[in-house]
Amino acid sequence: MDGFTQGKLAALLSLFTSSGTLVCCALPALLVTLGAGAALSSLVAVVPQLVWLSEHKENVFAAAALMLAVAGYLQWRTRTLPCPADPALAAACTRTRKISLGTYFASLAIFLAGGFFAFILPLLSN
């Protein structure tokens, strides 16, 4: 697997793992804040794994942070790899790099939002 493909894969994996932080911590806090506690209890009844994610949020965040670090490193490393000489392939290469970088930054934003709801907001509400 070349470095460019590794960068795309790492960006997608970081999006997946950081979405776990959003689901475990930010979504329940948002639903309770909006007064949708009944919706949250229905969601937990349908998807009981949410409770496990919330109970193990430190591990979820550690895995997400590790994936974000790997994805960031691969994004940094692949930023200067050459694109093909063919103009159509070069345009596709450039577009894919931009999408991959956007995916990485979206993952980072999701991770930070989940971290805020999981760790910072409880400290502020005490």
N, CA and C of each residue as an Amber inpcrd file, in Angstrom:
protein
   378
   0.8570000  -1.1730000   0.0000000   0.0000000   0.0000000   0.0000000
   0.9040000   1.2370000   0.0000000   0.6720000   2.1590000  -0.9360000
   1.5070000   3.3560000  -0.9990000   1.0910000   4.3640000   0.0690000
   1.9140000   5.3720000   0.2510000   1.6760000   6.3630000   1.2950000
   0.3890000   7.1350000   1.1000000   0.0330000   7.3850000  -0.1680000
  -1.1730000   8.1420000  -0.4510000  -2.4110000   7.3540000  -0.0280000
  -2.4460000   6.0600000  -0.3370000  -3.5650000   5.2150000   0.0590000
  -3.6170000   5.0760000   1.5760000  -2.4630000   4.9970000   2.2090000
  -2.4150000   4.9310000   3.6710000  -3.0170000   6.1860000   4.2840000
  -2.7330000   7.3400000   3.6950000  -3.2820000   8.6040000   4.1900000
  -4.7970000   8.6360000   4.0980000  -5.3510000   8.1670000   2.9780000
  -6.8010000   8.1290000   2.8180000  -7.4280000   7.1710000   3.8190000
  -6.8190000   5.9960000   3.9720000  -7.3400000   5.0040000   4.9060000
  -7.2770000   5.5210000   6.3410000  -6.1780000   6.1540000   6.6960000
  -6.0430000   6.6990000   8.0520000  -7.0610000   7.7980000   8.3080000
  -7.3290000   8.6300000   7.3100000  -8.3300000   9.6940000   7.4760000
  -9.7170000   9.1000000   7.7020000 -10.0580000   8.0670000   6.9640000
 -11.3660000   7.4380000   7.1420000 -11.4650000   6.7310000   8.4890000
 -10.3950000   6.0520000   8.9080000 -10.4070000   5.3900000  10.2070000
 -10.4810000   6.4020000  11.3470000  -9.8060000   7.5330000  11.1920000
  -9.8810000   8.5540000  12.2390000 -11.2810000   9.1520000  12.3080000
 -11.9490000   9.2820000  11.1630000 -13.3400000   9.7550000  11.1670000
 -14.2340000   8.7530000  11.8850000 -14.0270000   7.4760000  11.6310000
 -14.8180000   6.4350000  12.2790000 -14.6070000   6.4380000  13.7890000
 -13.3570000   6.4830000  14.2310000 -13.0980000   6.4220000  15.6710000
 -13.5260000   7.7070000  16.3730000 -13.3320000   8.8420000  15.7400000
 -13.7630000  10.0840000  16.3950000 -15.2750000  10.1970000  16.4110000
 -15.9580000   9.5740000  15.4690000 -17.4220000   9.5370000  15.5130000
 -17.8980000   8.7550000  16.7320000 -17.1260000   7.7670000  17.1490000
 -17.4520000   7.0290000  18.3660000 -17.4560000   7.9320000  19.5840000
 -16.5600000   8.9090000  19.6120000 -16.5400000   9.8450000  20.7390000
 -17.7750000  10.7330000  20.7180000 -18.2220000  11.0680000  19.5380000
 -19.4170000  11.8960000  19.4150000 -20.6540000  11.1250000  19.8650000
 -20.7310000   9.8610000  19.4640000 -21.8880000   9.0390000  19.8160000
 -21.9130000   8.7270000  21.3040000 -20.7500000   8.4630000  21.8910000
 -20.7350000   8.0580000  23.3030000 -21.0020000   9.2250000  24.2400000
 -20.6170000  10.3990000  23.8690000 -20.6250000  11.4810000  24.8430000
 -21.4110000  12.7210000  24.4100000 -21.2160000  13.1760000  23.1920000
 -21.8670000  14.4140000  22.7650000 -23.3470000  14.2180000  22.4590000
 -23.6920000  13.1180000  21.8090000 -25.0980000  12.8900000  21.4680000
 -25.9830000  12.7740000  22.7080000 -25.6150000  11.9570000  23.7110000
 -26.4590000  11.9180000  24.9100000 -26.5710000  13.2740000  25.6160000
 -25.4670000  14.0080000  25.6920000 -25.5190000  15.3170000  26.3400000
 -26.4170000  16.2770000  25.5660000 -26.3500000  16.2350000  24.2590000
 -27.1850000  17.0980000  23.4290000 -28.6650000  16.7550000  23.6060000
 -28.9880000  15.4680000  23.6040000 -30.3900000  15.0680000  23.7590000
 -30.9440000  15.4800000  25.1220000 -30.1570000  15.3150000  26.1700000
 -30.6180000  15.7100000  27.4990000 -30.7570000  17.2290000  27.5800000
 -29.8210000  17.9600000  26.9890000 -29.8760000  19.4190000  26.9890000
 -31.1270000  19.9240000  26.2780000 -31.5020000  19.2520000  25.2050000
 -32.6870000  19.6520000  24.4480000 -33.9830000  19.1670000  25.0830000
 -33.8720000  18.4710000  26.2060000 -35.0620000  17.9700000  26.8740000
 -35.6140000  16.7100000  26.2380000 -34.7600000  16.0060000  25.5470000
 -35.1940000  14.7860000  24.8610000 -34.6780000  13.5550000  25.5940000
 -34.8430000  13.5430000  26.9070000 -34.4000000  12.4060000  27.7030000
 -35.1250000  11.1320000  27.3310000 -36.4050000  11.2400000  26.9670000
 -37.1630000  10.0610000  26.5490000 -36.5950000   9.4940000  25.2450000
 -36.1960000  10.3830000  24.3570000 -35.5860000   9.9200000  23.1060000
 -34.2660000   9.2190000  23.3920000 -33.5120000   9.7430000  24.3460000
 -32.2430000   9.1050000  24.7170000 -32.4820000   7.7280000  25.3150000
 -33.4790000   7.6080000  26.1890000 -33.7520000   6.2950000  26.7840000
 -34.2370000   5.3080000  25.7270000 -34.9970000   5.7720000  24.7630000
 -35.4140000   4.8960000  23.6570000 -34.2180000   4.4820000  22.8180000
 -33.3140000   5.4240000  22.5840000 -32.1110000   5.1210000  21.8060000
 -31.2410000   4.0970000  22.5220000 -31.1020000   4.2340000  23.8320000
 -30.3060000   3.2810000  24.6130000 -30.9830000   1.9170000  24.6340000
 -32.3150000   1.8900000  24.6540000 -33.0290000   0.6150000  24.6250000
 -32.8130000  -0.1110000  23.2980000 -32.7290000   0.6510000  22.2140000
 -32.5320000   0.0550000  20.8960000 -31.0640000  -0.2940000  20.6660000
 -30.1600000   0.5660000  21.1240000 -28.7190000   0.3700000  20.9370000
 -28.0430000   0.3750000  22.3120000 -28.0780000  -0.7400000  23.0290000
 -27.5090000  -0.7610000  24.3840000 -25.9890000  -0.6140000  24.4140000
 -25.3270000  -0.7360000  23.2760000 -23.8780000  -0.5670000  23.2220000
 -23.4640000   0.8640000  23.5490000 -24.3950000   1.8140000  23.4560000
 -24.0840000   3.1960000  23.8160000 -23.6790000   3.3040000  25.2790000
 -24.2860000   2.4790000  26.1160000 -23.9380000   2.4950000  27.5380000
 -22.5000000   2.0330000  27.7190000 -22.1100000   0.9780000  26.9930000
 -20.7390000   0.4780000  27.0810000 -19.7570000   1.5540000  26.6230000
 -20.0760000   2.2380000  25.5230000 -19.1940000   3.3080000  25.0410000
 -19.0440000   4.4060000  26.0840000 -20.1360000   4.7690000  26.7240000
 -20.0760000   5.8190000  27.7440000 -19.2930000   5.3740000  28.9730000
 -19.4360000   4.1170000  29.3570000 -18.6980000   3.6120000  30.5110000
 -17.2010000   3.5170000  30.2510000 -16.8150000   3.3340000  29.0050000
 -15.4060000   3.1880000  28.6370000 -14.9330000   4.3610000  27.7770000
 -15.4100000   5.5570000  28.1060000 -15.0990000   6.7150000  27.2590000
 -13.6060000   7.0330000  27.2160000 -12.8690000   6.7440000  28.2810000
 -11.4270000   7.0010000  28.2630000 -10.7530000   6.1550000  27.1900000
 -11.1450000   4.8750000  27.0880000 -10.5730000   3.9990000  26.0620000
 -10.9950000   4.4250000  24.6650000 -12.2450000   4.8450000  24.5340000
 -12.7400000   5.3000000  23.2360000 -11.9550000   6.5330000  22.7900000
 -11.7460000   7.4630000  23.7140000 -11.0020000   8.6740000  23.3670000
  -9.5260000   8.3880000  23.1130000  -8.9570000   7.4410000  23.8410000
  -7.5520000   7.0850000  23.6110000  -7.3770000   6.4700000  22.2250000
  -8.2900000   5.5800000  21.8310000  -8.2120000   4.9800000  20.4970000
  -8.4000000   6.0420000  19.4200000  -9.3370000   6.9480000  19.6400000
  -9.5650000   8.0140000  18.6590000  -8.3570000   8.9370000  18.5550000
  -7.7530000   9.2730000  19.7000000  -6.5690000  10.1350000  19.6830000
  -5.4170000   9.4550000  18.9550000  -5.2520000   8.1510000  19.1700000
  -4.1980000   7.4120000  18.4790000  -4.4300000   7.4290000  16.9740000
  -5.6760000   7.1710000  16.5580000  -5.9760000   7.1790000  15.1210000
  -5.8070000   8.5810000  14.5230000  -6.1810000   9.6010000  15.2560000
  -5.9870000  10.9660000  14.7590000  -4.5100000  11.3020000  14.6330000
  -3.7090000  10.8350000  15.5770000  -2.2600000  11.0760000  15.4960000
  -1.6610000  10.3700000  14.2810000  -2.0560000   9.1250000  14.0540000
  -1.5560000   8.3850000  12.8840000  -2.0190000   9.0620000  11.5960000
  -3.2890000   9.4340000  11.5480000  -3.8180000  10.0860000  10.3500000
  -3.1300000  11.4270000  10.1070000  -2.8920000  12.1870000  11.1700000
  -2.1980000  13.4650000  11.0170000  -0.7770000  13.2750000  10.5010000
  -0.0960000  12.2760000  11.0300000   1.2620000  11.9860000  10.5590000
   1.2530000  11.5930000   9.0860000   0.3200000  10.7190000   8.7070000
   0.2650000  10.2990000   7.3020000  -0.1700000  11.4370000   6.3840000
  -1.0570000  12.2960000   6.8470000  -1.4220000  13.4740000   6.0490000
  -0.1930000  14.3510000   5.8220000   0.5710000  14.5390000   6.8850000
   1.7670000  15.3680000   6.7870000   2.7890000  14.7400000   5.8490000
   2.9650000  13.4270000   5.9660000   3.9610000  12.7330000   5.1630000
   3.5800000  12.6880000   3.6880000   2.2920000  12.5500000   3.3830000
   1.8740000  12.4050000   1.9870000   1.6020000  13.7350000   1.2890000
   1.7150000  14.8360000   1.9930000   1.3700000  16.1300000   1.3950000
   2.2680000  16.5030000   0.2280000   3.4890000  15.9980000   0.2050000
   4.4310000  16.3630000  -0.8550000   4.6940000  15.2320000  -1.8370000
   3.9660000  14.1250000  -1.7330000   4.1570000  13.0440000  -2.7030000
   3.7410000  13.5370000  -4.0830000   4.4360000  13.1190000  -5.1050000
   4.0760000  13.5870000  -6.4450000   2.7750000  12.9630000  -6.9390000
   2.0270000  13.7470000  -7.6960000   0.8320000  13.2530000  -8.3660000
   1.2340000  12.7910000  -9.7640000   0.4120000  11.9810000 -10.4250000
   0.7430000  11.5230000 -11.7770000   0.8910000  12.6910000 -12.7650000
   1.6140000  12.4320000 -13.8280000   1.8480000  13.4640000 -14.8470000
   0.6140000  13.7070000 -15.7140000  -0.2180000  12.7100000 -15.8790000
  -1.4350000  12.8540000 -16.6640000  -2.3360000  13.9070000 -16.0120000
  -2.7890000  14.9170000 -16.7680000  -3.5810000  16.0010000 -16.1640000
  -4.8620000  15.5250000 -15.4640000  -5.5540000  14.5550000 -16.0340000
  -6.7820000  14.0720000 -15.4110000  -6.4660000  13.3550000 -14.0920000
  -5.4290000  12.5450000 -14.0980000  -5.0400000  11.8420000 -12.8710000
  -4.4740000  12.8050000 -11.8320000  -3.7710000  13.8170000 -12.3020000
  -3.2290000  14.8150000 -11.3720000  -4.3600000  15.5890000 -10.6970000
  -5.3960000  15.9220000 -11.4580000  -6.5460000  16.6230000 -10.8750000
  -7.2550000  15.7340000  -9.8590000  -7.3940000  14.4480000 -10.1950000
  -8.0310000  13.5070000  -9.2580000  -7.1810000  13.3580000  -7.9980000
  -5.8770000  13.3310000  -8.1590000  -4.9590000  13.2190000  -7.0240000
  -5.0900000  14.4390000  -6.1150000  -5.1070000  15.6070000  -6.6830000
  -5.2310000  16.8420000  -5.9050000  -6.5760000  16.9080000  -5.1950000
  -7.6350000  16.5420000  -5.9100000  -8.9780000  16.5560000  -5.3080000
  -9.0540000  15.5610000  -4.1510000  -8.4860000  14.3890000  -4.3300000
  -8.5190000  13.3750000  -3.2760000  -7.7240000  13.8260000  -2.0620000
  -6.6170000  14.4960000  -2.2810000  -5.8390000  15.0270000  -1.1530000
  -6.6490000  16.0470000  -0.3590000  -7.3570000  16.9190000  -1.0620000
  -8.1790000  17.9240000  -0.3820000  -9.3070000  17.2630000   0.4020000
  -9.9340000  16.2610000  -0.1890000 -11.0170000  15.5440000   0.5020000
 -10.4680000  14.8300000   1.7240000  -9.3180000  14.2050000   1.5880000
  -8.6990000  13.4950000   2.7060000  -8.3440000  14.4590000   3.8360000
  -7.8210000  15.6100000   3.4920000  -7.4820000  16.6070000   4.5090000
  -8.7480000  17.1440000   5.1790000  -9.7850000  17.3660000   4.3900000
 -11.0610000  17.8040000   4.9540000 -11.6480000  16.7610000   5.8910000
 -11.5420000  15.4970000   5.5170000 -12.0110000  14.4090000   6.3750000
 -11.2390000  14.3820000   7.6780000  -9.9350000  14.6210000   7.5940000
  -9.1170000  14.6340000   8.8030000  -9.5420000  15.7770000   9.7300000
  -9.7360000  16.9660000   9.1810000 -10.1320000  18.0980000  10.0220000
 -11.5460000  17.9160000  10.5850000 -12.4450000  17.2850000   9.8170000
 -13.7750000  16.9720000  10.3410000 -13.6590000  15.9870000  11.5000000
 -12.7830000  15.0110000  11.3640000 -12.5480000  14.0430000  12.4400000
 -12.0230000  14.7420000  13.6810000 -11.1130000  15.6650000  13.4900000
 -10.5460000  16.4060000  14.6140000 -11.6190000  17.2500000  15.3050000
 -12.4840000  17.8780000  14.5200000 -13.5660000  18.6850000  15.1060000
 -14.5410000  17.8060000  15.8900000 -14.8710000  16.6430000  15.3480000
 -15.7610000  15.7160000  16.0510000 -15.1250000  15.2540000  17.3540000
 -13.8450000  14.9450000  17.3070000 -13.1170000  14.5110000  18.5020000
 -13.1330000  15.6000000  19.5750000 -12.8780000  16.8190000  19.1750000
 -12.8680000  17.9250000  20.1370000 -14.2600000  18.1870000  20.7170000
 -15.2850000  18.0980000  19.8850000 -16.6540000  18.2790000  20.3880000
 -17.0110000  17.1770000  21.3760000 -16.6800000  15.9500000  21.0530000
 -16.9400000  14.8470000  21.9670000 -16.1600000  14.9950000  23.2600000
 -14.9090000  15.4380000  23.1610000 -14.0940000  15.6580000  24.3580000
 -14.6520000  16.7570000  25.2360000 -15.1730000  17.7780000  24.6190000
 -15.7810000  18.8550000  25.3970000 -16.9640000  18.3300000  26.2000000
 -17.8500000  17.5850000  25.5390000 -19.0310000  17.0670000  26.2300000
 -18.6890000  15.9850000  27.2450000 -17.6350000  15.2160000  26.9910000
 -17.3140000  14.1030000  27.8890000 -16.5160000  14.5360000  29.1080000
 -15.6060000  15.4970000  28.9370000 -14.6730000  15.7970000  30.0170000
 -14.7650000  17.2280000  30.5530000 -14.9690000  18.1960000  29.6940000
 -14.9260000  19.5990000  30.1250000 -16.2770000  20.0680000  30.6580000
 -17.3530000  19.7750000  29.9380000 -18.6780000  20.2190000  30.3690000
 -19.0680000  19.6890000  31.7440000 -18.7680000  18.4180000  32.0630000
 -19.0860000  17.9750000  33.4410000 -18.3310000  18.7460000  34.5150000
 -17.1160000  19.1810000  34.2240000 -16.3640000  19.9810000  35.1930000
 -16.9660000  21.3630000  35.3650000 -17.4800000  21.9250000  34.2770000
 -18.0700000  23.2650000  34.3290000 -19.4280000  23.2760000  35.0240000
 -20.1350000  22.1520000  34.9850000 -21.4710000  22.1170000  35.5680000
 -21.4550000  21.8300000  37.0650000 -20.3100000  21.4910000  37.6150000
 -20.2160000  21.2310000  39.0800000 -20.0100000  22.4730000  39.8680000
